[in-house]
Amino acid sequence: MNASELLANTLSPDASTRQRATEQLENASRENYPAYMLMLSSELANESSQIHIRNAAALALKNSLSARETARQTQYTTRWLSLDNDTKAKIKQEVLVTLASPLSRAGGFSAQVVAAIAS
């Protein structure tokens, strides 16, 4: 299953489809965090993706970078900081490029990710 399809399934009205997709994303995050983050940032920056897919990618990125609980936020920050500089630079570049998307909504989604990275 490709990233676009997986993200679309997280928005499915069918609860079991949504649950499976969410579990697959969580597994991807645990098993290969750098690839997971790159996949999401790529989908966010993809101008040919549908806007709801780009929104799902931005939400997943933001949620992997920020948390309400202090302990979890510390864990997320450590995980982000442990990424190699090239991976972080690629993710940041794709998120920043999306700020200038012709679709203003995509730029708004991207702004949330920028804020999460900054925090």
MOFENBEL-V496932 format. One record per helix or strand of 3 or more residues. SS is the DSSP state (H for helix, E for strand). FROM is the first residue (numbers start at 1). LEN is the number of residues. Records with the same first field share a line. If there is no record, write none. Layout:
SS=FROM-LEN + FROM-LEN
This chain:
H=3-7 + 15-17 + 33-13 + 51-15 + 70-12 + 85-15 + 104-15
